[in-house]
Amino acid sequence: MEFKIKQSVLKEELGFIQGVVERKTTIPVLSNILIESIGEKEIRIVGTDLDVTIRCDAEAEIISGGAICVQARKLFDIARALEPGDVHFKKQENEWVTVKAGRANYRLAGVNREQFPEIPQFKSTPLKLSAEVFAYFIRNTAFAITTEQSRFTLSGAKFIVGDGVAKMVTTDGHRLAYVERKVDAADAVMDTLIPKKALLELVKITRGQGDVAFGEDPNHIYFETEGRLLITRKLTGQFPNYEMVMPKDCDHTAVFDLEEMRSAVRRMSLIADDRNRSIRMTVREGEIEVSAQSAEEGEGTEVVQAEYTGDETTLGFNWQYLLEFLSNVSSTEMIAAEAEATEEGTVKETDGDKVRVRDTAPRTRITFEFKDPNAQTQMYIAGEAAYDYKYIVMPLRI
């Protein structure tokens, strides 16, 4: 095999695949990607961990057809370091691959194409939603997915499409995130469990732009967008009855600024007891007092202004459940502002893999509803008309 491809195209497509390629695996071939020619002007790049597969088609000048299989991370590092221009690939004897770009020359060890696992046969993707909807769904629910590997059924999201409505639900048994939106696809029907890894990779390959076509077979779900295909195994098992958890008689309501509350909870978490991660929220007229204490380290309080009228009530929470919600939740306006700022190169803050553009995004307010200190509470974005979004969390006894 021999072909040429633009460095910018190669770097972009390899970047999409890195998330599914296993770096430490008992099956060495899974740390490799497959590159093969399709036609005279296109190559196909495939990476998989056997549960999630990403396939990207990219424009290239095919000199001679065939397939190569090389180490994914190493090739991506090389592609990022190369100067702009053409990158020339040529397969040599014993599966070695030469890579030339400008004055740089590499000789990489490869493996036989036959060792690379077969990917699931691509089925049709008859359903369609905008990437913006998927991005909103995933961003506002994925953080509530359990991290306990033993709870297999809860290690993904329940995704439902039917009767002109799309829904996504996640839970770890202590809190639940729910979002729904009306969609045009009145005849579309799907009810499945999508693994968390597939959800996060879907956001990366779509970048919230364009449409996502999707479909399923008995074992897999297929997502297709702009020449890229994501295939994931379905989760099996019975998802909990989430409708039973959602409160229906909350008669106390407070509204506060998201950023102010996020900062207060983060600061109070520093003094909270490490064993139960407990903080208190005392809701009184005009404000919410956030407090925490530890027998070994001390105590702290902070007041956040809020719109509330009613009896003073004190509720207890695991601060991590509150902070993860407040750190991840995003309105449609916030997502749009962050995307615009990112395109303009004005990103102001980076928190790990999460990009936050807090100084350019509009201020978001959160509605907080509860019945009493012992019943589940409900939070959602105030004034968010396009989506029906709720976050339900069980309180701690105080």
Stockholm file with secondary structure:
# STOCKHOLM 1.0

chainA/1-398         MEFKIKQSVLKEELGFIQGVVERKTTIPVLSNILIESIGEKEIRIVGTDLDVTIRCDAEAEIISGGAICVQARKLFDIARALEPGDVHFKKQENEWVTVKAGRANYRLAGVNREQFPEIPQFKSTPLKLSAEVFAYFIRNTAFAITTEQSRFTLSGAKFIVGDGVAKMVTTDGHRLAYVERKVDAADAVMDTLIPKKALLELVKITRGQGDVAFGEDPNHIYFETEGRLLITRKLTGQFPNYEMVMPKDCDHTAVFDLEEMRSAVRRMSLIADDRNRSIRMTVREGEIEVSAQSAEEGEGTEVVQAEYTGDETTLGFNWQYLLEFLSNVSSTEMIAAEAEATEEGTVKETDGDKVRVRDTAPRTRITFEFKDPNAQTQMYIAGEAAYDYKYIVMPLRI
#=GR chainA/1-398 SS CEEEEEHHHHHHHHHHHGGGSCSSCSSGGGGEEEEEECSSSEEEEEEECSSEEEEEEEECEEEECCEEEEEHHHHHHHHHHSCSSEEEEEECGGGCEEEEETTEEEEECBCCGGGSCCCCCCCCCCEEEEHHHHHHHHHTTGGGSCCCTTCGGGSEEEEEEETTEEEEEEECSSEEEEEEEECSCTTCCEEEEEEHHHHHHHHHHHTTCSEEEEEECSSEEEEEETTEEEEEECCCSCCCCGGGTSCSCCCEEEEEEHHHHHHHHHHHHTTSCTTTCEEEEEEETTEEEEEEEETTTEEEEEEEEEECCSCCEEEEEEHHHHHHHHHHCCCHHHHHHHHHHHHTTCCCEEETTEEECTTTSCCCEEEEEESSTTSCEEEEETTCCSCEEEEEECCBCC
#=GC SS_cons         CEEEEEHHHHHHHHHHHGGGSCSSCSSGGGGEEEEEECSSSEEEEEEECSSEEEEEEEECEEEECCEEEEEHHHHHHHHHHSCSSEEEEEECGGGCEEEEETTEEEEECBCCGGGSCCCCCCCCCCEEEEHHHHHHHHHTTGGGSCCCTTCGGGSEEEEEEETTEEEEEEECSSEEEEEEEECSCTTCCEEEEEEHHHHHHHHHHHTTCSEEEEEECSSEEEEEETTEEEEEECCCSCCCCGGGTSCSCCCEEEEEEHHHHHHHHHHHHTTSCTTTCEEEEEEETTEEEEEEEETTTEEEEEEEEEECCSCCEEEEEEHHHHHHHHHHCCCHHHHHHHHHHHHTTCCCEEETTEEECTTTSCCCEEEEEESSTTSCEEEEETTCCSCEEEEEECCBCC
//
